[in-house]
Amino acid sequence: MRLKRFVGVIALCAACAVAAAPPAVAQRGGVITSIVVQGNSRVELETIRSYIALREGQPYDPEAADRSLKALFGTGLFSDVVLQQDGSRLVVKVVENPIINRVAFEGNKKLDDDQLKQEIQTKPRTVFTQAKVQSDVSRLVEVYRRAGKFNARIEPKVIKLDQNRVDLVFEIDEGATTGIRRITFVGNEHFSDGTLREKIRTTESAWYRLFTSDDRYDPDRLNYDKELLRKFYLSEGYADFRVVSAVAELAPDRDGFYVTFTIAEGDRYKFGKIDVTTRFEGLDVEAAKALVTTREGDWYDADQVEKTITAIAEAVGTLGYAFVDVRPNIRRNKDSLTIDVDYDIQEGPRVYVERINITGNTRTLDKVIRREFRLGEGDAFNTAKLRRSQQRLQNLGFFEKVDVSNQPGSAADKTIIEVNVVEQSTGEISIGAGYSTSSGILGDISVRERNLLGRGQDLRVGLSLGTKSTQIDLGFTEPYFLDRNVSAGFDLFRITRDNQKTSSYDESTLGFALRAGWSISENTRQSVKYTLRRDVIKNVGDNASPLIKAQEGKTWTSEIGTVVAWDTRDNRLNPTKGWVLRYALDIGGLGGTEHYVRNRLEGQWYYEIFSEVVFSLSAQGGVVQPINDDLKIANRYFLGGDNFRGFRTGGVGPHSGGDALGGKYYYVGTAELSFPIGLPRELGILGKAFVDAGSLWGAEEKDPSVQDSSALRVSAGVGLQWVSPFGPIRIDYGIPIQKEKFDKTERFRFSFGTRL
């Protein structure tokens, strides 16, 4: 009996083993007789076979089958792949990913479709994959966060079409803008939170910050703020300063960020011993010392050290030393809290510029960027010239961001300059309205393109209509005429002015000008201009002076002029330091009816007494002399109004019967203090206190009715200036302190949005 049971168990096990055995092809060493592909309609059969590691006539290999499966999925062409064995056949079943027919966005207001399309990888007529779509969603969320929309929600929707096509729609809920609720500083002992907030780019959200994005959280901007804080403290003498951390925490209601900077100020240092040494034979060390702006006993300022390095490197470079390396050897004395600086002028490594690579410019031509470089391919590499090149590119105003760096070249003595730019809009359409005391109510519309066709050309068409003046003008400038460092351009203009209140007449001017300019040095520029214009004096009032009535009629002026300017200001719109000197010479008489020589000299000096408190001195004067003819009123000088506050336009100088006649000689000087008035810095509102002094005299007419005097006039006053998003606004209240009886005064002066 036991024997029968034992035999039965053996038989049952054998039967189970036979039933569980796999087909013959699955056994290692089984031969594949054919490979069949099923499910493909768009992808070629041979394309699929090229990714399969198994071949007909070869034994089946599970590892090769696994590699084939991964390779087919890795193409991104298929949403599903199955490898099956049917006897000796290998069957490959695929499900193709659909083709994207259209990509659309719904619900987006903050960012337009073109901006979003540039950020995603998914494009029409490409293969749809879930992985790519999810990656695009993550990228779009990041883009919205950088725009201050941390509550943005993006949902991709797939609309199936025939022929295995789909429409992809990104449904966007932008949510509210997430601003900066509060910025605080921890560890600052010598500077208040308010002072430090003014030194960084990020700002707290406020109702008046309608035209800026600086009040939105941006991690890149936060890193930039850390660098701004470091530069500020180093310029104030805190050489040990460091930013411990910069943290942005999202509020529980997700409606704002709390930004906290933790800093360590350290001790404040002064300059100790200052010296200049050199390894160049024949180089005058004393001349190099004259370029040093840092002085022993002054508070340490890293900015001044950098400026001294640049000045010495540029000066030595102009003497024929191509490879200059100025190294500031800095020694910190902890006991005396001083920093010794030794400017060591030595020969730098002999490195030449192998190549200049430019990226990021999709519109601006390469040559527009290259011509701003102070270095060329094959030149000796110079760090100061590289910094100057970057500054010139930034000054163009064509780019939102300019990064210039150098990388090792193909040899030890070669370097490659890498230039990466981010372009910004250079087209402007301006429509505005305003009022000024001299021009009345104004309407203004202008169209301007500062980078026409990516060539760096400037084209402007403008129209200003006012109750007292009208101007139509067209201007074009080619900054590099014939690919030379010479700018050339032309202007067409028509101007009408109502001078009834000033001199009892109306004036109209029609003409054109041709101009050219070139750089003499980095800070010096000269320009020449030819102007042909027709001036018409008309609508002379019945009660006008006989001398004004004698001016009625038409004159033609053919004038050639030149201007030489030296400008070292740090900023041309709101300078805080530097000089500008300008001399102009105009000669009328190369044809036309008017013959004269006019000279004009002007200068300004700016000095920052304290942070944002700027003192300036300016002076100008001119002489115009007729040649054989009378000097018509259109070519004389007038003083008052914007150029002499406290007096009406044309209110200073020769008069006859209450009408301003203009003069041949004038001068005016101004001392002005510009200062903040306690409002947030980004509002751009500054207070002004000024004193104007000058005179205008030299009436052309020799008549008993003419009142003329070269006596000094003086006025003083205060004002406000606001560079608003709608245009400059200026309010001045000037009180004449010294004047003549026939001068016309005007204490209050207001201007808004006018370019005239």
C-alpha positions, 0 to 999 in steps of 0.5 A: 500500500505504501509503495502505491502511495509513493508511486502516485506522489512521484507521478503527480510531481512529474505531471506538475513539472511538465505543466509548469514548463515554459514554451521552448523559445523562453528557454535560454538558447531558444532561437527566434525565427521572426520579429513581428511589430504591431500597433505602429502607424506613424513610426517606421518599422525599421526605426522600431527594429533599430532599437531592438537588441534581439535579432532573428536567428539568435537565441532569446536573451532576457537581458537583451529583451529588457534593454530593448524595452527601455530603449523603445520607451526612451525614444519618447515615441510610445506610451506603451511597449510590450514584448511577447513570445508566440512560439518562436516568434517575438511580438513587439506591441507598441502604442504610439504617443499622439502628435501635438496639434496645438498648444494654448493657454487659458486664464493668463493675464499677467504673462502673455502667450508669447512669453509662456511659449518661450518657457516650455518645451512642448511645441506643435507638431512634436510628440506628446509625452506626459513627462515633458508636459509635467516638466513644462508645468513645473517651469511655468509655475516657476516663471509665475513665482518669479513674477510674484504669483506664488498662488498660481495653479496650472492644470494641463488639459488634453483634447483628443483629435482624430489621426492620433492628434491632441490639443494641449491646453494649459489652464492657468489660475494666476491668483493674487500677486504675492508681495513683500510684507516686511523686510527686517535686518538682524545684527545691524548696529550702526545703520538703521533698518530704513537705511539698509532698505534703501541700499537693496533692490527688494522693496516692501509692497505699497500702494504707490509701487504700481510700476515696479516688480521689486516688491515681489519675492525673487530669489535671484534678486535676494542674492543680488541684495546680499551683494549690494549690502556687502558693497555698501558696508565695504564702502563704509569701512566695515571690511569684516562684514558678511551676510549670515543669511537671507531668508524669505518666509511665506505668510500662513495665508500665502499672501506675502513674504517676510524677508529677514537679513541676518548680518554681522557688521564687524569693526570699522576700519580706516586707511592706514599706509598707502603706497604704490610700487612697480616692477616696470623700469622707467615708470614714474611712481610719483605720477601713479601716486597722483592717481590714488584716490584713497588717503591715509586716515580716511574711512576704508572704502572698497569702491575707491580702491577699485577706482584707483586700480582702474585709473592706474591700469588705464593710465599705465596702459596708455604709456605703452605697457600692454600687460598691466596688472595692478594688485592691491596688497591689503594688510588688515591691522586688527589692533589699530583697526586700519588697512594698509594698501600697497598698489603693486603695478606689475606686468600681468600674464601675456594673454591675448584675446583669441575670440569674442563669443556673443550669445543671447542676442536674437535681434541685435546684430553682433556688430552692434555689440562688438563695436562697443568693445574696447578690446578686439580679437588679437589684442592684448587682454586688459581687465580694465578695458573689459570692464569698460566694454561691459559698461558701454554695452549696459549704457546702450539701453538695449539689454536687460542684462549684460554678462561679460567674462573671460575663459581659458583659450586654446593655449595658455596665452589666449583667452576667450571673452564670453558675452551673454546678453538678455535683450529688452524692448527698445520701442517706445510709444508715448502718449501724454498730457501736461502743463507748463507755465511757458507752454500752457496745456500740452498734448504729446504723442511720440513713437521711438525705436532706439534699436531700429532693425537691430542695428542700433539706429535711433528713429523718433517721430514726435508731435506736441500740441499746446495752447502756447506752442506746437512742435512736430519733429522727426529725428534719425541717428546712425551711431556708427556711420559707415562702420566708423566711430562717428554718429550721423543723423538728421532732424526735421522740425516745425515749431510754433510759439505764442509769444504774445504775453512776452513780446506781443508776437507769434513765431513759427519755425520750419527747418532741418538739421544734419549732424555728426559726432565723434569721441575724442576720448572716453569722456570727451566728444565733439559734434558738428551740425548744419541747420537751415531754418525759416523763421516767421514773426507774425500776428504782431499786436497793435499795442506792440512796441515799434521795435517789435513791429519792425521784426515782423516778416520772414528770415532764413538762417543757414547755420553751421555749429560745433560743440565740444563736451567733456563729461565725467558725471556718474549719471546723466539723469540724476548725477551725484558727482562729476563735471560736465563742460560744454563749448558751442560755436555757431556761425550763421551766414553760409547763405540765408539772410542772417549773419552772426557768430554765437559763442556759448560756454557752460559747465556743471559740477556735482558733489554728494555731501551725504547719501542722496544729498547733492550740491551742484554749481552750474554756470553758463554764458554766451555772446552773439555778434551780428556780421554787417546786419542787424541781429533778428530777434529769433537769433538773440538770447532770452533769459528767465523762466526755466533758466532763471527762476523767479522771473518770467520767460524772457523777463530778464533783459532789454525791454521796450514798452513791456515787450522783451527784445532779447540780448547779445550777452548773457550769463547765469549761475546756479547753486542748488542743493538736492535732497530727499524729503522723507518719502520712499526713495523709489518715488523719486521725489526730491526737494530743491533749494536754489540761488540763481544769479545772472544778467542779459543785456546788449539790445540790438536797437539803439532807441530811447524807448529801450530799457537795458542794463547789465546789472546783476539779478539774483533770485532764490527759492525752493522746489520739488522734482518728481520723475514720475511714470508719466513724465518729469514734474517740477515745481519751483517757487522763486523770489527775486532778490535783486532786479531792475524795474523793467524786469518781469517776475514770476514766483511760481513755476510748474511744469508737467510732462512736457518736452518743449 
